C-alpha cells in the first residue's frame, strides 16, 4: 500500500535538517509570543481586527484595485496587469528589453518565486540576482526556499561555508560575520552594475498608491539606490484600503514573523524619482499579479487571500517542524501552503490534494495568524473537495462503511460488544495495515465495548428502585 | 454523549461524567441510540458520510436539553464542524439548534452550571495536556480553573504546551511517522516534570500518548479531567 508522500518525506529527512527546521521554527514562535504579548494588552483583538480589514478589502477588491491603479498612475507609476504567471514574467521581460537591460538585482519576493521569474529570465538571457542573503544562498545552491521568511531555515552554516568556497567567494569559513561580509562584498558590485531593481511588495495602499516593503538586510534599498528602473511584482491581494491601516499591519507583521516590533527597514514608495528629488529610479513599474487569486476569491477558501506572508503558521506547526518546508513540494510551505498551493495549482489540484491532509487539525496556525485565517476549516474544505473530485488518498480508513455502522444503533451496539474478541487476539497479527502501523509505535488499550451501557442500565435501574422506595 | 472512544475503551470516563454531573444535581439521560459524532469521516473529507452520522445524532439528541460531552473534540465536531459541512443543507437550522446546546463537560460545569471551585482532594502531581479542540473555546480556562482549586493537586506546567500531541484521529493512521514523532515530543516535555499522571479533556490524545508511552517503555497513568474531578469527590468522601 502506498503511504502519504509527506509522511514518507518526514521519515526519511536527515536529522540535521529536521533539527535545524525544528529549532528555527520553535525559536521563531517564542520570539513572536514575547513581542506580541509583551507589547499589546490584547493581541487577539488586533488579529481579529486585521483579519476583518483584510476580508473587507478582499470583498471589495474590484473597487480597491482600480483605486490603487488610478492613484499609482497619478503618482507616475506604470501599472501592468498580469493575469497569470506567464503574463507576469513576460511583463518583466518586456520592460527589460524596452530599456535594453540584461541584468537585474532583486530583493526577496514570494510572488516572483510563485511565477518562477528567475528561471524564466535566465532562459531569456537575463541575469537575475537574489540579494537577500538567504535567497542568495538558495540561488547559488540551485535549491528552493523552505520557509516564507527564513528561506534557508533547513541549512546550517557549515553547508553555507562549503557553498561559498565552491562558488569562489573565499576559503572555507563558517563564521556568520565572515559569510555575511563575503556576500556583501560580492553583492555591492552587482548593485552598481544592474540598471534594474526588482522587488515584491508587502502592502499596497489603495488610497495613496503607496507601495510598502519591509526587509531586515537593507538589500531592497540597495536594489533601488543605484538603479534607474524599479519593477515591483505584487499579488492583487496585497492591498490595504488606507495608509492608516499600515500602523496595525506593520506592527503585527514584524512581531508575527520575526518577533520584531518593526523590521529594520520599512520603505514607503510612492512613485519614481520626482523632479526635485536628487536620486532614485526614474521609472517605476508595478505588475499586479492575479495568477488564480480571482479564482480563489470565488471559492469558500477565499480567507486564505488575507495572508500577509509572515510565516508564523509555519513556525508553530508541529507537522512543518517534523517534515520541513520542502515536504510540501510547492512554493508556499506549511499550513498556509497546504491551503494556498493546491488552490493556486488550478487543474493540477489532484497532485497537491494530499497537502491539506497533512495536518492533525490542531488549530495552532489559526491561533497565531495575524489576520486570523481559519486555516483548519480551509484544510477541511479542501479535503471535502478532493473527495468530491475523486482524488485517491492512500491509507484512509473505509469511512463510508463506518458511517453506515454509526447510523444503525442496534448493529453498532453489537459491534461494540463483539469487539471484545480483539482482547483475545494478537492484534499485531491482524491483516489490517493501518492497525499494524498504528500499533508499531503505540499500544492499544483493552477493548471495553458494552461495559458502559451495562453500567448505565444498572445505574438507572437502581435509581428508579430508589425512586420507587421514596 | 458518551463518545465512541469512551464506549470502546474508556467506560470509566463516561461513568465519571455521569457521577460528577449527578453530584452537581443534574439529571443525566443516556439516549441509547447514540453512536459517534461523525468526526472521523468529517476530518477525512468524506462529508457526505459524516453528515449521515450527524443526522443520526440529530435524531438521538432531539429536544431542548443540554448535550454534555467528555471530549473537546467531539463537542467541537457538533458545535463547529457540523456547521461547516451543513452550510448548504436544508437541515442546517436543526444542526444549529443542537450545536447551540452542546457543551464540553468542563465548560459546562464552569460556564453552564456556574461552578468555579472544586471540592474534595486529589493528592497527586498532574501534567495537563490542553487538547487542541479546546483552542479558542472556554474549555481550557474552565478546566484550569477547576484543577487549580482542587486541594492537594499539584499542577505541573510543561514546555511547548501549545503543541499538538499528534493524534488527530485518522491523521495518526495516515501519517504514522509524523504523528508518532509529535507524540514522543509531547511525552518528553510532559514527563520531564515527573507528574504522577498525565491528564487531558480528550481521550483521543490520551489513547495516543498513553499507547506511545507504554510501547516506548515509559508508561504513565493517564486520566481524563472528569475522572480527576470524580476521584477528588471520592477522596473527599463526597460521593461513594
Contacts between the chains, C-beta under 8 A, distances in Angstrom:
chain1	res1	chain2	res2	distance
A	4	B	174	5.5
A	4	B	175	5.6
A	6	B	175	6.9
A	6	B	178	7.2
A	7	B	174	7.3
A	7	B	175	4.4
A	7	B	176	6.6
A	7	B	177	4.9
A	7	B	178	5.5
A	8	B	177	7.7
A	10	B	177	5.6
A	10	B	178	4.9
A	10	B	181	7.3
A	11	B	177	4.2
A	26	B	160	7.3
A	29	B	162	7.8
A	300	B	87	8.0
A	316	B	162	6.8
A	316	B	163	8.0
A	318	B	163	5.2
A	318	B	164	5.0
A	318	B	166	6.8
A	318	B	182	4.8
A	318	B	185	7.8
A	319	B	175	7.7
A	319	B	178	5.7
A	319	B	182	7.7
A	322	B	178	4.8
A	322	B	181	4.9
A	322	B	182	6.5
A	323	B	178	6.1
A	356	B	45	8.0
A	357	B	45	7.5
A	357	B	171	7.8
A	357	B	174	6.5
A	357	B	175	7.8
A	358	B	175	6.3
A	358	B	178	7.5
A	359	B	168	7.4
A	359	B	171	7.1
A	360	B	132	7.2
A	360	B	164	5.0
A	360	B	166	6.1
A	360	B	167	6.7
A	360	B	168	2.8
A	360	B	171	4.5
A	360	B	172	7.9
A	360	B	179	7.1
A	360	B	182	7.2
A	361	B	43	6.3
A	361	B	132	7.4
A	361	B	168	5.9
A	361	B	171	7.3
A	362	B	132	3.9
A	362	B	135	7.6
A	362	B	163	7.8
A	362	B	164	3.4
A	362	B	168	7.0
A	363	B	132	5.5
A	363	B	133	7.6
A	363	B	135	4.5
A	363	B	136	7.0
A	364	B	132	7.4
A	364	B	135	7.4
A	364	B	162	5.8
A	364	B	163	7.1
A	364	B	164	6.7
A	366	B	135	7.5
A	366	B	136	7.4
A	367	B	135	5.6
A	367	B	136	6.9
A	367	B	162	7.4
A	377	B	84	6.0
A	380	B	42	7.1
A	380	B	43	7.1
A	380	B	45	7.2
A	380	B	81	7.5
A	380	B	84	6.5
A	381	B	84	7.4
A	382	B	45	7.9
A	383	B	43	7.5
A	383	B	44	6.8
A	383	B	45	2.8
A	384	B	45	5.0
A	384	B	47	4.7
A	384	B	85	7.3
A	385	B	45	7.9
A	386	B	45	5.8
A	387	B	44	7.8
A	387	B	45	4.2
A	387	B	46	5.5
A	387	B	47	7.1
A	393	B	44	7.9
A	393	B	45	7.6
A	393	B	174	7.5
A	394	B	174	7.4
A	395	B	173	6.4
A	395	B	174	4.1
A	396	B	44	5.4
A	396	B	170	6.6
A	396	B	173	8.0
A	396	B	174	6.0
A	397	B	40	7.4
A	397	B	44	7.4
A	397	B	170	6.0
A	397	B	173	6.1
A	399	B	40	5.8
A	399	B	41	4.2
A	399	B	44	5.2
A	399	B	46	4.7
A	399	B	49	5.2
A	399	B	50	7.9
A	399	B	170	7.8
A	400	B	41	7.7
A	400	B	46	6.4
A	400	B	49	4.8
A	402	B	36	7.9
A	402	B	40	6.2
A	402	B	41	6.6
A	402	B	49	7.2
A	403	B	38	7.2
A	403	B	41	5.2
A	403	B	46	7.4
A	403	B	49	3.6
A	403	B	50	6.6
A	403	B	52	4.8
A	403	B	53	5.0
A	404	B	49	8.0
A	404	B	52	7.3
A	405	B	35	7.6
A	406	B	4	7.5
A	406	B	35	4.2
A	406	B	36	4.3
A	406	B	38	7.2
A	406	B	52	7.9
A	406	B	53	4.6
A	406	B	56	6.6
A	407	B	35	7.1
A	407	B	52	5.3
A	407	B	53	5.9
A	407	B	55	7.4
A	407	B	56	4.2
A	409	B	32	7.1
A	409	B	33	4.0
A	409	B	34	7.4
A	409	B	35	6.2
A	409	B	56	8.0
A	409	B	60	7.7
A	412	B	35	4.6
A	416	B	7	5.7
A	416	B	8	6.3
A	419	B	8	6.4
A	434	B	173	4.7
A	437	B	173	7.1
A	437	B	176	4.5
A	438	B	172	6.5
A	438	B	173	5.9
A	438	B	176	6.5
A	440	B	176	7.4
A	441	B	176	6.8
A	441	B	180	4.2
A	441	B	183	7.8
A	441	B	211	7.9
A	441	B	212	6.1
A	441	B	215	6.0
A	442	B	180	7.4
A	442	B	183	7.8
A	442	B	208	6.3
A	442	B	211	3.2
A	442	B	212	5.0
A	442	B	214	7.7
A	442	B	215	5.5
A	443	B	210	8.0
A	443	B	211	4.7
A	443	B	214	4.3
A	443	B	215	4.8
A	444	B	9	8.0
A	444	B	207	7.8
A	444	B	211	6.2
A	445	B	9	5.0
A	445	B	10	7.7
A	445	B	207	6.9
A	445	B	210	7.1
A	445	B	211	7.2
A	446	B	9	7.3
A	447	B	8	6.3
A	447	B	9	6.7
A	448	B	8	6.9
A	448	B	9	5.8
A	448	B	10	7.3
A	448	B	11	4.9
A	449	B	7	6.2
A	449	B	8	5.0
A	451	B	11	4.1
A	452	B	2	6.1
A	452	B	6	6.7
A	452	B	7	5.8
A	452	B	11	3.8
A	452	B	14	4.5
A	452	B	15	6.5
A	453	B	7	7.5
A	453	B	32	7.7
A	455	B	11	6.6
A	455	B	15	5.7
A	456	B	14	7.7
A	456	B	15	7.9
A	456	B	18	6.8
A	456	B	30	4.9
A	459	B	18	7.0
A	460	B	30	7.7
